Amino acid sequence: MSRKRTAALVGNPNAGKSALFNALTGARQKIANYPGVTVERKAGRLTLPSGEPVELIDLPGSYSFDAASPDEEVTRKVIHGEFDGEALPDVIVLVIDAANLEQHLVFAQEVLELGRPTVVALNMVDLAERDGLVLDPAALSEALGVPVVPTVAVRRKGLTDLAAAIAEAETHADEEAHTRWHITLPERRLAAKHIARGAILSKSARHTVENGADRILLNPWIGPVILFGLLFVIFQAVFAWATPFADALEGGVGVISSAVVDTMPSSFVRDFLTEGVLAGVGSVVVFLPQIVILFFFILIMEATGYMARAAFLMDRLMAGVGLSGKSFIPLLSSFACAIPGIMATRSIPDAKDRLTTILVAPLMTCSARLPVYAVIIAAVIPSTTIGPGIGLQGLVLFALYLAGIVGAMVVALVLRHSVAKGAASGFIMEMPRYQLPRLKDLAIGLWQRAWVFLRRAGTIIFMVTIALWLMLSFPKAEPGESQMDASVAGMIASGLHPVLEPIGFNREMSLALVPAMAAREVAVSALATTYAVDASDEDVAAEGVTDRIAASWSLPTALAFLAWFVFAPQCISTIAVARRETNGWKWPAFMVGYLFVLAYVFAGLTFWIATALGL
Amino acid sequence: MTLDGFDHEKTARIVAVNWTALAEDEGKRLKALGVDEGAEVAVIHRGIFGTRDPIAIRIGRMTIALRRSHALAIEVEPA
């Protein structure tokens, strides 16, 4: 056989397919403890014990081949060989949750009916043990007529045996399969019950951990308080915990900048390094600690299984605006970044529901806004406490996140009664079992997020900032004229300023918004570079962008800028992914339009009200 | 009696499901999760005060969240 052999991972949602995929191929696909994490087909390379490579395909979880949502449809197509440009997989690796045999065996039978060479990975046997289940893989193998390998994907157990079974599988395709099954769903369910009963040697108390924890976390009174309190703590921590690290990074950038000024003669190259690279890109990089802390909490919520509980608690609120708890997970992912958030909407079955979720996803406060918020807050909001352990800065940050959430809810309500009108959608979701996150997975997840942030700083943010620096630096100012006034960028700013002046924006802010279309963090690096070019060399080393803002912006102006970023769709990648997911320019154009209008109106309202109040 | 009004944490047997009252994809999803005639379920959590929506039920070894509007379409009897 000349073609490379392929094997596909199939199974119910949250069976651990992606964890198994990562363990077998060394890939680092996103894994988390809730159903619907994987929404696309992903391929990786698995090396068999013989040394032969196999293409391993990770697929979205599925309850049935009778697909109810776009992600399930992908799985159905791949397994039936109907996926464009892809041959029928040679081997199916059926992933079954050992602690939930009876349910997972229903879809398993549907897969086995295909009569394809199949291997069963009996995954999460450790959790089954925790639940008091003792299983007999041999009995299960006998009943299903295919090899069964016990595995614990996240702890890398059973992988060698599974790889060996995959290598073996193709040599003995199951001829019996066609004659054995093809039965109705109730019959399948009955069979699943019998097979499960035969494979379970003993069982004791069930669901003990879940019952105890959920009694508190899903309690109608305490549950929402805990969720709200947790979110509150996260935003406090983003400021409080990050401060020493951020100060150290900022100090480091300052030291390097001083060293460059001291050692290099005044020149174009020196200005490029100090004003463009260090002041500009450096001003974004110092927010790495905040980003890491935010993701630390998000990853823990995802890995433990609490995320699905949060969806349960939020469903009522979502129902009020015509969405469901199903939309909650994509929206929560959008706190990290709207791009995976918008992609995660593929697990939403209802088309109107999905469209609404895509359109409001950019209102969730993504991590790219964090540097913008943090730099402005640090500059204009005093670092005082207004109660035991409650910092004013953290509180303002929390309020900005809330503003985004409230904005999204109101917009969703309007959309569901206008352009995305439709029947109220429901909420049906499996609650995953609680799991302890593995430290290594947490570390890898954090490292990936930190790396993405730094790579953005080194590529898109770097390039846009340098382009801005060049436009700010030329043509050179005549003696007595300010460099900003003389430059190309200054002229652009002067052209744009009249439009933004009514809502309180100064010229530097107006200018910063242009390159920030590429990515929101650029607003920070753009302001930093603008102020650096405008300042004398000594000031550049001594003063960061925060000090410049504190010295030159009024409070209403700063608050208006924050309000602008709650809404403004300043991210090219988000617009591009919205185009891809809605198959056209109509909805992204609508999205960008309504968000800019909201940004302008709310920045204006904030400015006028704050001015009227005499802030 | 519907599942919505059934006693908390008491096991109920589903006698009928009014599939026409459910959206097509929701019916599919419930069936796939085993919520169908003959299944034994128990309401174990009720949502936030006021409307008490959504609810969580236990079926087999799973916990499933659904809306009260779904539970109203599920006819049950004491198991």
Interface residues (C-beta under 8 A of the other chain):
Chain A: Y63 S64 D66 A68 S69 A99 N100 E102 Q103 V106 F107 D131 L185 P186 R189 R206 H207 E210 N211 D214 L218 P220 W221 G223 P224 A308 A311 F312 L313 D315 R316 A319 S324 G325 P349 D350 A423 S425 G426 F427 I428 M429 E430 M431
Chain B: L22 A23 D25 E26 K28 R29 L30 K31 A32 L33 G34 D36 E37 G38 I44 H45 R46 G47 I48 F49 G50 T51 R52 D53 P54 A56 R58 G60 R61 M62 T63 I64 A65 L66 R67 S69 H70
